[in-house]
Amino acid sequence: MTTGYPVVPPQVDLANLEHEVLAFWREDDTFAESLRRRADAPRWTFYEGPPTANGRPGTHHVEARVFKDVFPRFKSMQGFRVDRKAGWDCQGLHVEVGVEKELGVSGKQAIEAFGIAEFNARCRESVQRSTAEFEQLTQRMAYWVDMSQAYRTMDASYIQSVWWSLKEIYDKGLLYEAHRISPYCPRCETALSDHELGQPGGYETVVDPSVYVRFPLTSGQLAGHAALLVWTTTPWTLVSNTAVAVNPDVEYVVATDGSETLVVAAQLFDTVLGEGWTIESRLSGRSMEFWTYQRPFELVSFPKGSRVQSPKGSRVQSPKGSRVQSPKPEAHFVVLGDYVTTDDGTGLVHQSPAFGADDMAICTAYGLPVVNPVRRDGHFEDSVGLVGGQFFKHADT
């Protein structure tokens, strides 16, 4: 059977064919021509989420760019003029840590001793080392993007645009001041992004101590008679204990062994207390809201008037069913938290809002203060009794 199609050779040199197509696109200026032909078409602009050129490109860059390339090509096929602007990510901890390794220094103090200006210059140099290899990869994988006018996050014009954006957000009343829980590196003395935390070495399996702590009640129907029993795997945060959370819909028991009386979740009674203990009474978590207790350590101050309102513009709300009109001690009372479970522990959770996202959310809803006695370098403030000057994890013991 005869057709009008050219005969396909039995052996196709795919690598050579690739270079022929790329050469044609380059000589024909195909990418630029696709934009010129749509000069008056509606625009759909693409800014590349930029790679960092302080290391050689890898297969993950190819994968990411394939996904990114799909959308501009699709919009082009729909008739849009699609300007595609490349970029370079020039800032971030991954850049700085890489330069630290090259210089043989470690940590913020070592960088300051080396000289911040010189360190910044080394960082600027490092993020431009592999741009040629990235540009070659861009061409070889047929990723159409304008590399000739790529933006760089370290350029003053780019930084100014970020400040402009922040001002616009502020002027619209969309910016407010509040606390936020973020991953943090005491060595670098900086917050970490989720991406940085996900790098190799970001997570390790470690063994942490756990402790049971009594919180004697000072108000409510059990004041002077019983204590809340709390279990925690972060003993160092007890220094800044602010509240104890219970689940409003969980049943709790008041139990005694004849010498002391403790409050735990009914479902965990056998596991936590067990033989030798008897149940005196039962009560709901909701009924304990706002009961006050004696905190375990009097090492940091909670100044009078430290209770605050949720910041204007935030979405923090008091938990469902909370008695809004309530006694208002500065801190150290029972709060309601739907996230409290009876999977382990005692069903009562120690709250230190400076060191936990759940703690922060619930304590902010109750207007409780955020007390952080730990310095930027991960050591307790020298003025804190018992643990002053210690690295926070060493304070566990």
C-alpha positions in Angstrom: 0.0 0.0 0.0 1.4 3.4 -1.0 0.9 6.5 1.2 2.0 10.1 0.9 4.0 9.9 4.1 7.8 9.8 4.1 9.3 6.4 4.9 10.4 6.2 8.5 13.9 4.8 8.8 14.2 1.5 10.8 16.7 3.1 13.1 15.9 6.6 14.5 18.7 8.6 16.1 16.6 10.3 18.8 19.4 12.3 20.2 20.3 13.7 16.9 16.7 14.4 16.1 16.4 16.3 19.4 19.3 18.6 18.4 17.9 19.2 15.0 14.5 20.3 16.4 16.2 22.5 19.0 18.5 24.1 16.3 15.4 24.8 14.2 13.6 26.5 17.1 16.7 28.5 17.9 17.3 29.6 14.3 13.6 30.3 13.7 13.3 32.1 17.0 10.1 30.1 17.5 9.4 31.0 21.1 9.7 34.8 20.4 7.7 34.4 17.2 4.9 32.7 19.2 4.6 35.9 21.3 4.9 38.3 18.3 2.0 36.5 16.6 -0.2 37.1 19.6 0.9 40.7 20.3 -2.8 41.8 20.6 -4.2 38.7 22.2 -5.4 38.7 25.8 -2.4 38.1 28.2 -1.7 35.3 30.6 1.6 36.0 32.4 3.7 33.3 33.9 6.5 34.0 36.5 8.6 30.9 37.2 8.9 29.8 40.8 12.7 30.1 40.6 15.4 27.5 41.2 18.6 28.3 43.1 21.7 28.1 41.0 24.2 27.4 43.8 24.3 23.8 42.8 24.0 21.8 39.6 20.5 21.1 38.2 19.0 17.7 39.0 16.2 15.5 37.9 13.9 17.1 40.3 14.3 20.4 38.5 13.3 18.6 35.2 10.2 17.2 36.9 9.1 20.5 38.4 9.6 22.3 35.1 7.6 19.8 33.1 4.6 20.5 35.3 5.2 24.2 35.1 5.5 24.1 31.3 2.1 22.5 30.8 0.1 25.5 31.9 1.8 28.2 29.6 1.5 25.9 26.6 -2.1 25.1 27.4 -3.0 28.8 27.6 -1.1 29.5 24.4 -3.2 26.9 22.6 -6.2 28.7 23.9 -5.1 31.8 22.1 -3.5 33.8 24.9 -0.2 35.7 24.6 1.8 34.0 27.4 4.8 35.9 28.6 7.0 33.6 30.6 9.5 35.2 32.9 12.3 33.1 34.4 13.8 33.8 37.8 16.6 32.9 40.2 16.1 32.2 43.9 19.1 33.9 45.5 18.2 33.9 49.2 17.4 31.5 51.9 19.0 29.2 54.5 20.0 26.6 51.9 22.3 29.2 50.3 23.7 30.4 53.6 24.3 26.9 55.0 26.1 25.9 51.8 28.5 28.9 52.1 29.0 28.1 55.8 30.2 24.7 54.9 32.6 26.1 52.3 34.1 28.6 54.8 34.2 26.0 57.6 32.1 28.2 60.0 28.9 27.3 61.8 26.2 29.5 63.3 25.2 33.1 63.5 28.0 34.2 65.8 30.7 32.6 63.5 29.2 34.5 60.5 29.3 37.8 62.4 32.9 37.2 63.3 33.8 36.4 59.7 32.0 39.6 58.5 28.4 39.9 57.4 29.3 42.0 54.3 31.9 39.4 53.1 29.6 36.5 53.9 26.8 38.1 51.9 29.2 38.6 49.0 30.1 34.9 49.1 26.4 34.0 49.0 25.8 36.3 46.0 28.6 34.6 44.2 27.4 31.1 45.1 23.9 31.5 43.7 25.2 32.4 40.2 27.7 29.6 39.8 25.5 27.2 37.8 23.3 29.6 35.8 24.9 28.4 32.6 24.1 24.8 33.3 20.5 25.7 34.2 20.2 27.6 30.9 21.5 24.6 29.0 19.1 22.3 30.8 16.3 24.8 30.0 17.0 24.6 26.3 17.6 20.8 26.2 14.3 20.0 27.8 12.4 22.5 25.5 11.2 24.5 28.5 10.1 27.8 26.9 10.8 30.7 29.3 12.5 34.1 28.9 16.0 33.7 30.5 17.3 36.9 29.1 15.4 39.1 31.5 15.2 36.8 34.5 14.4 38.3 37.8 16.7 37.7 40.8 15.3 37.8 44.4 18.5 39.5 45.6 18.1 42.5 43.3 17.0 45.8 44.9 14.1 46.1 42.4 12.7 42.7 43.4 13.1 43.4 47.1 11.4 46.8 46.7 8.5 45.1 45.0 8.1 42.8 48.1 8.0 45.9 50.4 5.5 47.5 48.0 3.3 44.5 48.2 3.5 44.4 52.0 2.5 48.1 52.1 -0.5 47.5 49.8 -1.6 44.7 52.1 -1.1 46.9 55.2 -3.0 49.8 53.6 -5.9 47.5 52.9 -6.1 46.5 56.6 -5.1 42.9 55.9 -2.0 42.9 58.0 -2.0 42.4 61.8 0.6 41.7 64.5 0.4 38.4 66.3 2.4 35.4 67.4 2.9 32.4 65.1 4.4 29.0 65.8 7.1 28.1 63.3 9.9 25.6 63.1 13.1 27.2 64.4 16.8 26.6 64.3 18.7 27.8 67.4 22.1 27.3 65.6 21.1 29.6 62.8 18.9 31.7 65.1 16.1 31.9 62.5 12.8 30.4 61.7 12.6 27.6 59.1 10.3 27.1 56.2 8.5 23.8 55.7 10.7 23.2 52.7 13.9 23.8 54.7 12.7 21.4 57.4 12.0 18.8 54.8 15.7 18.7 53.7 17.9 15.7 54.6 18.6 15.8 58.4 15.5 18.0 59.1 13.9 15.2 61.0 15.5 12.6 63.3 14.0 9.8 65.5 14.9 10.6 69.1 14.0 9.4 72.5 12.4 12.1 74.7 11.6 11.8 78.4 8.0 12.0 79.6 6.7 13.0 83.0 3.5 13.0 85.0 2.9 16.3 86.8 0.3 17.3 89.5 -1.5 20.6 89.2 -3.3 21.2 92.5 -6.7 22.9 92.0 -7.2 26.3 93.6 -10.8 27.0 92.6 -13.9 25.0 91.5 -15.7 22.2 93.4 -12.4 20.3 93.9 -10.3 23.2 95.1 -7.9 22.1 97.9 -9.0 18.5 97.5 -7.7 17.3 94.1 -5.0 17.9 91.5 -5.1 17.7 87.7 -2.7 15.0 86.5 -0.9 16.0 83.3 1.4 13.9 81.1 3.9 15.7 78.8 6.8 14.7 76.6 8.3 18.2 76.7 9.2 18.8 80.4 11.3 21.9 79.5 8.1 23.7 78.5 6.6 23.4 82.0 8.6 26.5 82.9 6.2 28.6 80.9 3.0 26.6 81.5 0.0 28.8 80.9 -3.1 26.6 81.0 -4.3 23.0 81.1 -6.6 21.8 78.2 -9.4 19.2 78.5 -11.8 17.9 76.0 -15.2 19.4 76.7 -17.0 16.1 75.6 -14.8 13.7 77.4 -15.7 12.2 80.8 -13.2 12.6 83.6 -13.0 10.9 87.0 -11.9 12.0 90.4 -9.9 9.2 91.8 -8.1 8.6 95.1 -5.7 6.1 96.6 -6.4 7.2 100.2 -3.4 9.6 100.3 -4.1 11.9 97.3 -6.9 12.7 94.8 -6.3 13.1 91.1 -8.4 14.0 88.0 -7.8 12.0 84.8 -9.9 10.9 81.8 -12.2 8.0 82.6 -11.0 6.1 79.6 -7.4 6.2 80.8 -8.1 5.5 84.5 -7.0 1.9 84.4 -3.9 2.7 82.3 -2.7 5.6 84.3 -3.8 4.8 87.9 -5.2 1.3 88.0 -5.0 -1.0 91.0 -5.2 0.7 94.4 -7.2 3.6 93.2 -11.0 4.1 93.5 -13.2 6.5 91.7 -15.0 9.1 93.9 -17.0 10.9 91.2 -17.3 11.7 87.5 -17.5 15.0 85.7 -17.4 16.4 82.1 -14.5 18.3 80.7 -16.8 21.2 80.0 -17.6 21.5 83.7 -14.0 22.2 84.6 -13.5 25.2 82.4 -11.9 28.1 84.2 -10.9 26.1 87.3 -7.6 27.5 88.4 -4.6 25.6 89.6 -1.2 26.0 91.1 1.4 26.0 88.3 4.3 23.5 88.7 7.1 26.2 88.7 7.1 29.8 89.7 10.1 30.6 87.5 8.7 33.2 85.0 6.4 36.0 85.7 2.9 36.5 84.2 2.4 40.3 84.8 -1.0 41.6 85.8 -2.9 42.6 82.8 -1.0 40.3 80.5 -4.2 38.7 79.2 -4.8 39.9 75.6 -7.6 39.9 73.1 -7.3 38.1 69.8 -5.7 40.5 67.3 -8.0 42.4 65.0 -8.3 40.6 61.7 -7.3 37.2 63.1 -9.6 34.2 62.8 -9.0 33.0 66.3 -12.3 32.1 68.1 -13.2 30.8 71.5 -14.0 27.1 71.5 -17.6 26.1 70.9 -19.5 26.0 74.1 -17.0 28.1 76.1 -18.6 30.4 78.7 -17.5 33.7 77.3 -18.6 35.6 80.5 -16.0 34.1 82.8 -13.6 34.7 85.6 -10.5 36.3 84.2 -7.3 35.2 86.0 -4.1 36.2 84.2 -3.3 32.5 83.4 -3.2 29.0 84.9 -6.8 27.8 84.5 -8.5 25.0 82.6 -9.4 25.6 78.9 -11.4 23.6 76.5 -9.7 22.0 73.5 -11.4 19.7 71.0 -8.0 18.3 69.9 -7.3 16.8 73.4 -7.6 13.0 73.0 -7.6 9.9 75.2 -5.3 8.0 72.9 -2.5 8.3 75.4 -1.4 10.4 78.4 -4.1 11.4 80.9 -6.6 13.3 78.8 -5.4 16.6 80.2 -2.8 18.5 78.2 -0.3 21.1 79.5 -0.4 24.3 77.5 2.6 26.5 76.7 1.5 28.7 73.7 5.0 29.8 72.8 6.0 26.3 71.9 3.1 24.6 70.2 0.6 25.4 67.4 -2.4 23.8 69.2 -1.4 25.5 72.4 -1.1 28.8 70.7 -4.5 28.5 69.0 -6.4 27.6 72.1 -4.6 30.0 74.5 -5.0 32.9 72.0 -8.7 32.2 71.9 -8.8 32.6 75.6 -6.7 35.8 75.5 -3.9 34.1 77.5 -0.4 35.6 77.3 2.5 34.1 75.3 5.5 33.8 77.6 8.7 32.7 76.0 11.7 32.5 78.4 14.0 31.0 75.8 16.6 33.1 74.0 17.1 33.1 70.2 20.1 30.7 70.7 17.9 28.1 72.3 19.1 28.7 75.9 16.9 29.8 78.7 17.2 33.5 79.8 19.9 33.7 82.6 17.3 35.3 84.9 15.1 32.1 84.9 15.6 30.1 88.1 16.7 26.5 88.1 17.3 26.3 84.3 18.7 29.8 83.5 21.4 29.6 80.8 20.7 26.0 79.9 20.0 24.8 76.4 16.3 24.1 76.3 16.6 20.3 75.7 19.1 19.9 78.5 16.4 21.4 80.8 14.3 18.3 80.3 16.3 16.5 83.0 
